[in-house]
Each structure stands twice: as C-alpha cells, then as structure tokens.
Amino acid sequence: MRQGPLPAARRVRAAAQSVAVRRLAAAAAGCTLVAACAGTIHEGMAKLEGQPLSAIVAKIGAPIDERTIEGKKVYIWGSPNMTQPSGDARCQIRATMNGDLVGSLEYQGDEQLCQHYAARLRP
C-alpha cells in the first residue's frame, strides 16, 4: 500500500468537497439566523397585543402615520407608501387597535429592514 501524498486529482477533489461542505454549513447557519430573527419579530409583536399603544411607542418609537380603517385606529411605523411599487426596500409595522388596546400587529416588507424593529422588540 502506497503511503505519501495523494495524487493531484484526489487532492483537488478533496479540497472541492471541503469547500462545498463549508459553504453548505455557512448557508445553513445563515438560514437559521434569518428564521430566528423573523421568529423574534413575531414573538415581540405578539407580546404587545392586548397592551396599550404606549407600550409599542416605548419599544419602537412614535408612529409615522395614523389612519382609521373600518372604524378602527391603525398606527403605522416604518417606510411610508408601501402600496406604491418601487425598487426601494421597505419595512412597515401596523398596529390595529381594539379600543384603547392593541388588537393585532403585523409587518410587511423587506425582512432585513424589519430586523431594526425586531431588535427593539426583543425583551
């Protein structure tokens, strides 16, 4: 049995496999982080449902807009004009009130930009 350096083709193949495994591991770690952050923004928003508006303002600041939709107050944070198509990345959080308390919270837009709010919503 031959001992010593691997033939060139085997070394190249082994190196390529090593790089592929590292890339796959990095991609899996990145996906896990994105999923964890998305979960965090949902969890943080869920904790604010049923709270007064002041609880949200204390966490993420004053809203940029206030509207009445179907008789309910809706407060908006983030990027204005989400309905207009553009190449800009945007994030918007909406709180629909149920009387004086938050009935529901939702976000839409670019997940990376919404992470700014996710960081503020963490306990």
C-alpha positions in Angstrom: 0.0 0.0 0.0 1.4 3.3 -1.0 1.9 5.9 1.7 2.6 9.6 0.9 0.9 12.4 -0.9 -2.4 11.8 -2.7 -2.4 12.0 -6.4 -3.2 15.5 -7.7 -6.8 14.7 -8.8 -7.7 13.3 -5.4 -6.3 16.3 -3.6 -8.3 18.7 -5.8 -11.5 16.6 -5.3 -10.9 16.5 -1.5 -10.4 20.3 -1.4 -13.5 20.9 -3.5 -15.6 18.7 -1.2 -14.2 20.6 1.8 -15.1 23.9 0.3 -18.6 22.6 -0.6 -19.2 21.4 3.0 -18.1 24.7 4.5 -20.4 26.7 2.1 -23.3 24.4 2.9 -22.7 24.9 6.7 -22.5 28.7 6.2 -25.7 28.7 4.2 -27.5 26.6 6.8 -26.3 28.9 9.6 -27.5 32.0 7.7 -30.9 30.5 7.1 -31.1 29.6 10.8 -30.3 33.2 11.8 -32.8 34.7 9.4 -35.5 32.3 10.7 -34.6 33.1 14.3 -34.8 36.8 13.7 -38.2 36.5 11.9 -39.5 34.5 14.8 -38.2 37.2 17.2 -40.2 40.0 15.5 -43.3 37.8 15.5 -42.8 36.9 19.2 -42.1 40.5 20.2 -45.2 41.7 18.3 -47.3 39.0 19.9 -46.3 40.1 23.4 -47.6 43.6 22.6 -51.0 42.5 21.6 -53.5 43.5 24.2 -51.2 46.2 25.5 -51.9 50.0 25.3 -50.4 52.0 22.4 -47.8 53.5 24.8 -46.2 50.0 25.2 -45.4 49.9 21.5 -44.2 53.6 21.4 -41.9 52.8 24.3 -40.3 49.9 22.3 -40.1 51.2 18.7 -40.9 55.0 18.9 -43.7 57.1 17.6 -45.7 56.0 14.6 -45.2 57.8 11.3 -48.9 57.6 10.4 -52.4 57.1 11.9 -55.5 56.1 10.0 -59.0 54.9 10.6 -59.9 51.7 8.8 -63.3 50.1 9.2 -63.8 52.2 12.3 -60.6 51.1 14.0 -57.5 53.2 14.6 -54.4 51.9 12.7 -50.9 53.1 13.6 -48.0 52.7 11.2 -44.3 52.6 11.7 -41.5 52.3 9.2 -41.5 53.1 5.5 -44.3 55.3 4.1 -46.1 54.4 0.8 -45.8 50.6 1.0 -48.5 50.3 -1.7 -46.5 52.1 -4.3 -44.2 49.9 -6.3 -40.6 50.9 -6.3 -37.1 49.4 -6.2 -36.5 50.6 -2.7 -36.5 48.0 0.1 -39.1 48.9 2.8 -40.5 47.8 6.1 -43.8 48.7 7.7 -45.4 47.7 11.0 -49.1 48.2 11.6 -50.9 48.1 14.9 -54.7 47.8 14.6 -56.4 49.0 17.8 -59.3 47.3 19.6 -60.5 50.3 21.6 -57.5 51.6 23.7 -55.6 48.3 23.4 -53.6 46.8 20.5 -55.8 44.2 18.8 -53.2 43.0 16.3 -49.8 43.7 15.0 -48.3 42.8 11.6 -45.4 43.7 9.5 -44.6 43.6 5.8 -41.7 44.4 3.6 -38.0 43.6 3.5 -37.1 41.3 6.3 -33.6 42.8 6.7 -35.0 46.3 7.3 -37.6 44.9 9.6 -34.9 43.5 11.8 -34.2 47.0 13.0 -37.6 46.8 14.7 -37.1 43.1 15.8 -34.0 44.2 17.8 -36.1 46.8 19.6 -38.9 44.3 20.3 -36.6 41.8 22.0 -37.2 41.5 25.8 
